[in-house]
Amino acid sequence: MNFSILWQKVLSEIEIQTSKANFQTWLKNSDLRKINEGIAIIAVSSNFAKEWIENKYHKLILKSLRSLIPNIKTIEYIIDTNLTQPVFKEKENNLKDFQLSFPEVKIDFETGLNSRYQFENFIVGPSNELAVAASLAVTENPGIKYNPLFVYGGVGLGKTHLIQATGNTIKNKFKNKKIKYLSSEKFTNEVIEAIRFKNTKSFREKYRNIDVLIIDDIQFISGKETTQMEFFHTFNELYGLNKQIIISSDRPPSALPEIEERLKSRFEGGMIADITKPEFETRVAILHQKMKEKRYFLPEEIVELLAKKIQDNIRNLEGGLNLVVNSLKYQKLLPTKKNVEKILEKIFQPKKTINFKKILNTVSEFYDLNPDQIFSKCRKKELVKPRQIIMYLLKEELGFAYSTIAEKLGNRDHTTVLYACQKISKEIQKNPFFEEEINQIKSRLCK
């Protein structure tokens, strides 16, 4: 089979369905290397290109490949830095050697860890210093101090970086320890495969012989009873043998919907550390670190402008940096404040208006509920709490009268609303975890 001819056919089909700029930047210089047992291996020029293609074009590529070879099961992407990459040239725009290349990043297939994630390139600030301190303590004596370590925070704040940096440091310090990092989604898929092929015994042996188990985004096992059961028993086995368990989530254990109480109890039995939005100084430091890694240069005035404009998370901060650098390059513009502000207008749309429907849907989604359940008369704990939070937010955010809130939520008594608002307010004051829960909901309201 001539892979080169086959890949050109695929690219021809994809080119029609994408913009010229995107095709030239991300797909043109890719290469189909081989097909083995239904797995197509595609080479791309950098880790950044790999992540972008996986997130944006994977389904399109898979569909195009399958139209030519129906037995293709999936695609794996590898990095070949010899493939052509776009480069800024100083003569084009008087910038100092902009280069959109990234260091080759290798995934350790035994541990699942990405060598890119290290403590050395993780910026520490007030928003994450507790989580970093706890993670460093774990690397000194895995399984003994802070076990389990539960790190939580919003999207794009560096949780994955931190827990993988912890794993990489343990790997370097303790050569004989068996470490495994994986997402909760992958863990769930392995549970399904074990059941399907009747090899649950080998699945259990695989995970119960690990010294350090790192699970990312544990919230995604919500509602998956068999996965929770397997994880619970794996957790108990490892914990009983003083094996280190590290978990990340987008919310604290108490706020995880459809997670068994016995699992929440295990999570709360160790160290719980949160990561919040980075403040201005930390955002500036993060931008400098990203520029160093990617060999970008921007004047300090532009760095501070980016840090002021993009405040929500690190992922968007890096995305804004990439957008600015790419736009300056392709439009052949100087990195002036005026030019950068114009570029950033693309990612700063007016915030959505907060109204009754927005609050109802946001809280329902946060707790994995159908909005219709909020209006029911059911008094189950998993419904009462979200319902009371909605009442509180309608009062605090929109200034609705108690009687109006009562009417909107199913013609309830206004004293019920008064009690709910007071209860939530008191809980916020005395429980920092619950306060963070409410803050996360509020941040979603503004998106």
JOBEL-V652168 format. One record per pair of residues at least 12 apart in sequence whose C-alpha atoms are under 8 Angstrom apart, sorted by the first residue. I is the first residue (numbers start at 1). J is the second residue. Records with the same first field share a line. If there is no record, write none. Layout:
I: J + J
This chain:
3: 32 + 33 + 34
4: 31 + 32
7: 31 + 32
10: 61 + 64 + 65
11: 27 + 28
13: 64
14: 60 + 61 + 64
25: 86
26: 49 + 52 + 53
27: 53
29: 44 + 45 + 83 + 84 + 85
30: 42 + 43 + 44 + 45 + 83
31: 43 + 44
38: 71 + 72 + 73 + 74
39: 72 + 73 + 74 + 75 + 76
40: 72 + 74 + 75 + 76
41: 75 + 76 + 77 + 78
42: 75 + 76 + 77 + 78
43: 77 + 78 + 79 + 80
44: 77 + 78 + 79 + 80 + 81 + 83
45: 79 + 80 + 81 + 82 + 83 + 84 + 85
46: 79 + 80 + 81 + 101 + 102 + 103 + 104
47: 79 + 102 + 103 + 104 + 105
48: 102
50: 77 + 78 + 79
58: 75
62: 74 + 75
79: 104 + 105
80: 104
81: 104
85: 100 + 101
86: 99 + 100 + 101
87: 99 + 100 + 101
88: 100 + 329
92: 332
93: 329 + 332 + 333 + 334
94: 334
95: 297 + 334 + 335
96: 296 + 297
97: 295 + 296 + 297
98: 295 + 296 + 297 + 325
99: 294 + 295 + 296
100: 294 + 295 + 296
101: 294 + 295
102: 293 + 294
103: 293 + 294
110: 180
111: 178 + 179 + 180 + 181
112: 180 + 181 + 182
113: 164 + 167 + 168 + 180 + 181
114: 164
115: 168
117: 161 + 162 + 164 + 165 + 168
118: 161 + 162 + 164 + 165 + 166 + 168 + 169
119: 162 + 165 + 166
121: 289
122: 161 + 162
123: 282 + 285 + 286 + 289
124: 282
125: 278 + 279 + 282
126: 278 + 279
127: 275 + 276 + 277 + 278 + 279
128: 274 + 275 + 276 + 278
130: 273 + 274
131: 151 + 273 + 274 + 275
132: 162
134: 146 + 149 + 271 + 273
135: 149 + 162 + 163 + 166
136: 166
138: 166
139: 166 + 167 + 169 + 170
140: 170
142: 170 + 212 + 243 + 244
143: 212 + 239 + 242 + 243 + 244 + 245
144: 242 + 243 + 244
146: 270 + 271
147: 239 + 244 + 245 + 246 + 269 + 270 + 271
148: 244 + 245 + 246 + 247 + 266 + 267 + 269 + 270 + 271
149: 245 + 246 + 247 + 267 + 270 + 271 + 272 + 273
150: 246 + 247 + 248 + 249 + 267 + 268 + 270 + 271 + 272 + 273
151: 246 + 247 + 248 + 249 + 272 + 273 + 274 + 275
152: 248 + 249 + 250 + 251 + 252 + 272 + 273 + 274 + 275
153: 249 + 250 + 251 + 252 + 274 + 275 + 276
154: 250 + 251 + 275 + 276 + 313 + 440
155: 250 + 313
156: 313 + 314 + 315 + 316
157: 275 + 276 + 277 + 278 + 313 + 314 + 315
158: 275 + 314
159: 248 + 275
160: 216 + 248
163: 214 + 246 + 247 + 248
164: 181 + 214
167: 179 + 181 + 212 + 214
177: 210 + 211 + 212
178: 209 + 210 + 211 + 212
179: 210 + 211 + 212 + 213 + 214
180: 210 + 212 + 213 + 214
181: 213 + 214 + 215 + 216
182: 214 + 215 + 216
183: 215 + 216 + 217 + 218
184: 215 + 216 + 217 + 218 + 219 + 220 + 221
185: 220 + 221
187: 227
188: 221 + 227
190: 203
191: 203 + 226 + 227 + 230
204: 230 + 234
207: 234
208: 234 + 237 + 238
210: 238 + 243
211: 238 + 243 + 244
212: 243 + 244 + 245 + 246
213: 243 + 244 + 245 + 246
214: 245 + 246 + 247
215: 245 + 246 + 247 + 248
216: 247 + 248 + 249
217: 247 + 248 + 249 + 250
218: 247 + 248 + 249
219: 249 + 250 + 251 + 256 + 257
221: 259
222: 256 + 257 + 258 + 259
223: 257 + 258 + 259
228: 259 + 260 + 263
232: 263
251: 437
252: 272 + 433 + 437
253: 267 + 268
254: 433
255: 367 + 434 + 437
256: 367
257: 367 + 368
277: 311 + 312 + 313
278: 311 + 312 + 313 + 314
279: 311
280: 307 + 308 + 311
283: 307 + 311 + 314 + 317
284: 303 + 304 + 307
286: 314
287: 303 + 307 + 317 + 318 + 321
288: 303
290: 318
296: 325
298: 335
299: 335
301: 337
302: 335 + 336 + 337 + 340
305: 337
306: 320 + 321
320: 344
323: 343
324: 340 + 343 + 344
327: 343
351: 446 + 447
352: 446 + 447
353: 446
354: 398 + 445 + 446
355: 398
356: 394
358: 445
359: 390 + 393 + 394 + 445
360: 390
362: 441 + 444 + 445
363: 386 + 389 + 390 + 441
364: 386
366: 441
367: 386
374: 386 + 387 + 409
375: 409 + 410
376: 410
388: 417 + 420 + 421 + 424
389: 420 + 421 + 424
391: 405 + 417 + 420 + 421
392: 420 + 421 + 424 + 425
395: 421
402: 414 + 415 + 417 + 418
405: 417
